[in-house]
């Protein structure tokens, strides 16, 4: 017997899923997260789900983990103190940064510029210089470098970064500096920019490499501690962590290049949604991953999630591939309040989190939350997690009543107002990944998952006019499902920076092949034979003179055949017009080239469910009341595990399961497909 175990750590709950590699059977559980040390919940939850499933630790072949350790280190400012070595004359590179200031007009007046991750007093110069073509202009003066490095010895640095001018063309000088630094600082992790991001634009390269160094000690400790705990438990399978772009990265690689993990947590949900979309035969999906603290949304087109060439966490934006995910502070634990200054209802971004949690959880929470409002409206029945978790309905009413009193409205109006505001917040995020990117949301289905996503998905489907609304099986642990069913991924890039008239298809094919050989070799070292790998290529294109690029997928075979450039230019013009409604009559410029090697897709078969006759009455738990159009109305509560393929559930209704609750609104109907997905459409 062999199994895959997926673990996703959220702000409130840690989700775990075990998949039988042979039968596709799944076992799942949720445990409260342990923010002080996320690995505690990971290990204890892993033991619990395996015990429940009767699975031995030694039978787990693959342990896939989506983690927020790197993200939290950046957001909480708990990264390592970083030293930086730059080319002589460029000591202020991080302080000068870019002139772009986020925000609207006059944002520069109120924008607090974030402190650089490598302070000026921890930045020293290397006496060297390399030309733009990679040739040496000035050889490295090792003696002077050693003298300069002495200034760092009293600064208490915990990691060291090296980023030299033009090292993206030739990393020889960085390697020489790294050798000297290793002798002067033998106990520090050292990162060179030509390993992390061999691309032009030295500021972005320096910032990305410094960010990698900042989180490297934190992530390395976490990964090693987790690996030690799993080893002592008896787990002998491979430990892989989820990358920001939805691929998997080995534990050893994660300790060296943790900058690729900054959006690891949210990426699991998109990977899981992609797996479900394929089983439901729906190529275009908007994802709605709503947890206890925040909501993540993304767009999948033709079974391909949209990727960004940047990863943003708080004020930090680094040059690392990530899924195009937007996050808003809207979750089940988001706190509702009425500021005295404005007297207007606000919801979030502050969250009650796992401790103390919403008032309805009965764990000492006092502030009214979105979960409490759902309880008041009847959208959440009194029992969760299969009846093992009882909700305090009266406590929720008292909490929401404080909002009603502050606004001078009824209890139901206050609860409905809280839900409307949190839905509008998520609606805005969904528009950012669809309408703002030139997509019509009416061409997409909407998938709701996470602990709270199915509660709000039907309402968001109506706002977006995106149908059907899909609720996958086990939506509360879909992120863990994504972790368990994704593929190993290795990516490498190279700056090309050449205008179309100055290059040929053969030149571009040669560079693409070099990068392909690099990623193929690296993935082979992870145990994936070249014959089992899938290669993908991407080129960043712009019009000559533009300051931004558009990444486009390409095929190396086209360039080898001599028609790759023409196809790429045509594709860029079409995409540029879709994004910006115009094109320019100037030469195209090919800026960066990228190759990705993917491991084989896991052979996990989606399980089908029993056929039904369309009548869901066998799954009925009891009659119920929930708010419809501002008034309490009769509804029915169904047990999801008893619904059969072909059953139709007419709204208003509630469908409960172990890890989530689905609301089917009045005027809608929910159909159950062969794989147990709930598809909600207007009646």
N, C-alpha and C positions, 0 to 999 in steps of 0.2 A: 504494500500500500504506500502511496506517496501523496503528499498534500502541499498546498500553497497556503500561506498565512498572510493576510493583508491587515495592516494596522494603520489607522489614521487618527492622529491626535488633534482634537478640537479644543476650543476654549472652555467648553463645558463638559463634553463627554469624549471619551476615547472609544472608537469603534473598531471592532475586530471581526474578521471573517475567515473561516477555514474552508477551502475548496478541495474536494476529492478530485485529484487529477484524472482518475479513470471514469468516474460516473458523473462528475459535475455537481454532485450533491454539496450543499453548503450548510455551514453551521455558523451562527453569528451571536454576538453579544455586545453590550455597551457597558462600560464602567465609567464612573466619574473621573475626569482628568485630575492630575496632580500637578498644578502649575509650578510648584516649588521644585519638582523633579519629574519631568514628563515620563522618564523611563520607568518609574514605579508603576504607573497605570499600564504602560506597555507590557511590562513583564507579568504583572499580576493578571491583567486581562488575557494575555496569551495563555497563561496556565489555566485560567477559568474556561475559556472557549474550547481549549483542547480537552479538558476534563469533561465538559458537557458533551463533546462529540465523541469521546472515547478514543482520542488520538494521542499517541505517544509522541514525545518531543523528538525522538530520533526519526520519526516518520515524516517530519516536515523537511521537504527538499528546498523550498524557497521561502524566505521571510522577507516580505516587501513592506516598507515603512514610509509613510508620508509624515514628515516632521516639521514642526514650527520652531525648532531650536535656533536656527540661523535667523529667521524672521524676528523672533523675540529679542535676540541679542542686539539687532539693529534698532528695533523700536524702543527698547528700554535703555539703550546706550550702554550695554554691558559687554561690548566687544573688547578685544585686547587693545592695549596701547601699542600703536604701530609706529615703527621707525621707517623712514623712506629715504632711498638713495636715488638721486636724479642726476642728469647730466649737468655739468658746471654751467651756471647761468640760468638755471630753470628751478631754483629752489622754491619759488612762490607759485608753482604750477597749480596746486590745489586751492590756494588763496585767491588767485586771479579767476580761476574757473571759467564759466561761460557768462556772457552778459544777459542771458535770458532769465527773467524774473517771473515766477509763476503768479497767476492771478490776473485781475482785470486792470483797468486804467489806474495809474498811480499806485499799483501794488508795491512798487519799490519803497514807498514811504512807510508802509506798515509791515513789510515782509521781514521777519527776523532771519537773516542769513545763517544757515546751519554751520556749526563749527566743523572744519575739515577733520576727517577721520584720522589723518596723520598730521598733528600740529606742526607749526613751523619750527619750534624748538627741537622737534624730533626728525627734521629733514636735513640731510647733508648732501653735499655735491661730490660727484665722481669726476675727476679731471680726465675727460675723454670726449671724443666726438666722432660720430659716424655719419657719412653722407647719406642722402636719400636713396642712393642705389646700393647701399650696404657696404661700401668701401670705407676703409679707415681714414679719417681726416687727421685725428690725433689719437695716438695709442694711449691706453690706460696707464696712468702713473700710479702704480700700486703703493709706493711709499707715501705719496700725498693722500691717497685714499685711506690708508690705515690711520694716518694722522687725523683726517676728518672724522673717521668713525669713532674716535675717542670721545667726541662730544656726545655720543649717544649712550655711553656707558653709565652716565649718571641720571638718565631720564627714565629708567625703569620700564623700558620697552619690553613687550612680550612677544612680538613678532616683527619681522623685517621684510620690507618690500623693495624691489629694485625695478625702476622704470626709467629707461634711458631713451633719448631721442633716436628715432628711426630703428629701434631694435626690432620692430615688427618685420623688417626686411632681413636683418641678420642679428641673431641673438648672441653672437660670440662675446661682445663686450659685457652683456648682462651676466653671462655664464662666468666670465673672469671675475667680475665684481662679486658674484655669489660665492665663488671659491674663497675670496679674501674675507668676506663677511662670515662665512662658516668657520674660519679659523679664529676670527675675533669674537664671534658669538656662537660658540659650539652648541649651546642648548636651545637656541631659538629656531622656530620654523621660518624658513626663508622662501619667498615667492618671487619669481621673476615674471615680468609682464609678457615676454615672448612666449611663455608657456600658457598663460591664462587667456590672453587676447592679442594675438599677433595681427593687429589691424592699425591703420593710420589713425590720427587724431590722438595726440599724446595725453590730453586731459582725460578723455573718457577711458583710455587705456590705464592711466595711473589710478583713477578713481576706482575702476573695477578691480584692479589688482590689490589696492589698499583695502577695499571692502573684503576681498577674499582673505587677506591676512588678518583683518579685524575679527572675523568670525571663526577663523581656522582653529585656534586653540579651544574655543568653546565647543565647536562641533566635534573636533577630534576627541575631546574628553567624553562627550556624550556618546559618540559612536563606540568608542573603546569600552566604556562602562557597560553599555547595552550588550555589546558582543560578549563581554566577560560573563554577564548575568545569563545570557542565553546559552553560553557554553556550559556553565555550571548546572543549568537546567537539563542539559542533555541534547539541545538542538544542534544538529550538525549540518543543517542546510546553509545555503548561501544567504548572507544578509545584504540586501540591496535597498537603497534609498531612492525615493521618487524625486526626479529633477523638476525644475520649474517649467520645463517644456513638455512634461508628461511622460518622459522616458525614465528608465531606471539607471542608477549609477551604483557601482560596487561600493562596499563600505570603505575600502582602502582609497579609492578615488575620491570619495566624499570627504575624507579627512584632508586630502590635498587641495581639492577644488570645491569648497563648500559654497562659493558664490553661485553655483548652479542650483542650490537648494533653497534660495530665498523665497520662492513661491511654491515650495514642495507641497505644503498642506492643501491649498485650493486646487492644485493640479490633479489630485486624486479623484475629485468629483467629476471633472471633465473627462478623465480617462474612463471612469465608470459609466458616465452618460454615453460616451461613444460606443462602448460595448453593448449597452441596452439599445441604442439607436439602430445598430446593425441587426439585432434580433427582431426589432419592431419594424424593420424595413422603412425607416424614416431618415433620409440622408441629411435633412436640414433641421437643426435643433438649436433652440435657445435654452441654456441651462440656468436653473435657479437653485442654488445650494444654500439653504437657510439653516443656520445652526442656532446655538444659544447666544452667541456674541455678535456675529456678523453674517452678511449674505454675500456670496460670490456669484457673479453671473458671467457667462461666456457664450460664444457663438460657434457652432459647428456647421460647416457648409460642405456638402457632398462627402460626408464622413471624415472631414478633415477639420480639426479645431484651428482657429486662427492663431497664428504665432506672432509675437512681437520680438523685435531685436533688442528690446530693453526690458529690464526688470525693475519695478519701482516698489520700494518699501518705505513708507513715511516720506521723509525729505530726500532719501537716497534713490538715485536712478543710475543703474549700472548697465554696462553693455554685455548682457547675457540673455540668451534666448529664453523666452517664457511664453506660456499660453496667454492670450489676450484676455485677462480676467479683470473685471472691475469689482471692487469690494466696497460695501457701504456698512456703516455701523447700525445694521438693522437685524436683530435676532430675536429669538424667543425671550431672551433675558433683557432686552433693551428697556430702559427705564423711562416711564412717562412722567413728565413734570410740567408745571405751569410757572414760568419765571415771573417774579413780581414786576419786573421792569416792563414786560410786554403784555402779560396776561394772556398769552396765546399758548396753546398746547404744543409741547415738543416731545418727541420720542427719540431716545438714543442721543448720541452714540454710546453713552455710558451704559454698561450692562451689569446686571446682578451676577452674571457668570455662574460658575458651579457652586460657589460659596459666597453669600448665603443662598443665592438663587431666587427665583420668583416666590412671592408670598404663597402661592398655591402649593409649592413643594413642601411647605411646613418645616423648613430648615433654618428659620430665623429671619428670613427676608421680610422687609417692611415696605419697600418701595413698590408701587404698582408697575407691572411690566406688560409686555405684549402677551406673554403666556397667560397672565391673569385676566387680561381683556378677552382672550379666546375662551377661557373658562366661563366668564360671565355671560358671553354670547351663546354658550352652549356648543361651541365648535370643538372644544376639548371635553370629553366625558370625564367622569370623576376618577377613572383608573387608567394608568399608563403601563407600558412595559408588560403587556399581557396580564394586567390585573395585579401585578406585584407592587405597583407604585400608586398609592392613593393620593388624590389631589384634595386640597383644602378649599372647597368652593366658597364657603362663607368667608374665609380669610381673603380670598381673591376679591369678593364683592366689597368688603370693607376697604381694601386698598384702592380699588378703582373708584369707590365712592368719594375718596379725597379729591380726585380729579374732577368728578361731577360737582362737588361742592365749590371747588375753586372757580369753576366755569359757570356755575348756576344752571346746570342742565341735569337731565335724568341720568341714572346709572347706565342704562342701555345706550344712551346717546354718547356718554363718555367712553364706554368700551368700544363702540363703533368708531368713534373719532380716533382712538388710538390705533385701531386696525387700519383705518383709511390712511392715516399719515405714514405708517410703516410700509403700507403697500405702495404709496406714492414714492417713497424713497427708493424702493426696489424697482419701481417702474422707470424712474430716472436712470438708474444704473443699466437696465435692460436697453433703454434707448441709446445709451453711449456705445454699446457693443453692436447695435443694429443700425438704427437710423443714422447716427453720426458717421458710421462707416459706409454709408451708401446702400444699406440693405433694407428691404421692406419686411417688417416683422410678420406681415400676413403670409409670407412665403415660408414661415418656419413654424414648427411645433414648439411647445414649451414643456420642458421636463422639470418637474419639481422634486427635490430630494433633500437630504439632510433631515435632522430631527423635526424641523418646523416647516420645511418647504412644501410638503403636501397640504398643510393647513391653508396656505396662501396661494397655491399655484392656480386654482380655478379662478380666483379673483384677478390675478395677474394676467391670466389668459384672456379674460374679458377686456382688461385695460389695453393689452397689446394687440388684441384680435388675432392671437396666435393659437391655432387649433391643429390637431387635438392637444389637450394638456395631458402629458404622460406622467404617471406615477409608477416607477419601476418597483419590482418586488424588493423588499427590505430597503426602502429608500433612506432610512436613517443610517445605514452602514454602506451606502453606495460608494462613498469615498474609499472605504477599505476594499470594496470590490474592485474599484479602479486600480488601487495599489497592487492587488493580487493578480490582475489580468493584463498589466501593461508589459512593455518590452524593454530590454536593455538598449541603451542609446549612447552613442559616442558622437561628438560633433567637433569639427575643426574648421578654421577659417583662415583666409589669406587675403590681404589687401592687393588689389590689381590696379585700380585707379588709372584706367586708360580709356581714352575716347575711342568710339567705334572706328573712325577712319584710320586710327593708328595701330590696329590689331587685326588678327585674323581668327577664323574658327579654329585653326590648328593650334595657335598660341593659347587660346582659351581652353581647348581640350587638354593640352599638356598640363596646365596648372590644375585643372579639375582632377586630372588623373593623379597628380602628386598628392593632393589633399585626400583623395579616395584611398590611396595606398596607406596614408597615415592612419585614417580612422579604421580601416580594415585591420591593420596590424594591431591597433589598440584593443579593438573588440575581440580579436583572436586571443589576446592575452587574458581576456575575461572568460575564455573557455568556449567561445562561439566560433565554429569553423567558418572560413570564408564562404563556403558553399551555402551556409545557412543564413548569411547576412543579406539584408536589403540595403542598397545604397540610394540615397536621395541627394539632390544637388540644388543649390539656391544661389542666385546672384543678385546683389544690390545694384539697382540701376537708377540713374537720374539724368535729367537734361544737363548739359554742360553749363556750369554757372550756378546750379541749384545748390542749396546747403543741406538738403535732406535726400534720402534714398528710399526707394520702394523695393522690398525683397520679392523676388519672383522665383518660382520653382522652374527648373530646367532639366533637360535630359542630356547626359554627356554624349549619347549616341548621335544626337542632332549635330553637335559641334564636330564630332569625328566624321560625320557625313557631309559637312560643309554648309549646313543650313541653320545652324543653331543661332547665330547672331541675328539673322533676319526674323526668325520666330520670336526671339527674345525682345527685339525692338518693337515688334507688332504687339506682343503681349503687354509691354510696358505702356505703350500709347493707350491701349484699351483700359488698363487699370488706372492710369493717371486721369483719364477722362471720367471714369466712374467715380473716382475719389474727389476730383476737383472741377469737373465739368469742362475742362479745356486741355489743349495740348500746345506745345511750343515747336516752332520750326527750326530747331537747332539740333546739333549732334547729340547722340546718346553717349553716356559715360558709364562704364562698368567699374564699380567702386570696390566691392568686396565679393569674394567667392567663398562658398561654404559647402561642406560635404557632411552628411550624416550617415552613420552605419547603424542599422537596427537589427537586433536579435530576432529570432523567430517568434511569431505570435504564440502564446500559450494555447494549447488545445483543451480549452474548457468549454464543454457543451452546455448550452442553456437548457435548463430542464423545462419540459412541458407539463401542463397541469391537466387534471381530469376534465373531460368534455361535459358541458352542461346543456340544458335545454332553454336557456335564456331567463329562467326564473331564479332570482337570488334568494328566495325565501328560506332556503335551507341554511343560509349563512346569517340569518337575522338573529341578533342578540336580544334586542328589546326596542320598544318604542321610546321616543326621545323628543325633546323640544330644543329648537335652536332659532336664532334670530334670522328672519327673512324679511327684507324690506323694512327694517326698523321694528318689527313686531315678532314676538315669539310665535312659532308655527310648528305643527307636528312634523317630526322627522323620524327616521329609522336608523339604528346603529347596526352595522354588519361586521362580522368577523372575517377579515380578509382571507385567512387560511382556508376558509370553507367555501369561498367563491370558486366557481368553475369557469372554464373557458366558454365564452358565449353568453355569460350572464350579463344582464342589463340592470344597472342600479339607477333609478330615477331620483333626482334631487328634489327637495333637500334631503341629504343623507350624510352619514358619517361612516367611514370604513376604518376600523381599528386593526392594528397589528402590534407586534412586540415592540418595534422601534419607532413607530410614527403613527400619525393619524391623518386621514385624508378627508377633506370637506368637499362634498359635491353640492354645489349651490342650486337653489331653485331655478328651474328653467334649463337645467343641464342634465345630461344622461351620461353615465359611465359604463363603457363596455370593457369586458375582460377578454384579453387575447389569449392565444395558445400558450404563451410563456408567462402568464400571470400579470402582465402589464395592465394597468388601468388607463383607459383612453377616454378622456372626458371631452364631450362636444356639446354645443348648444342642442337642446332637445328638438 
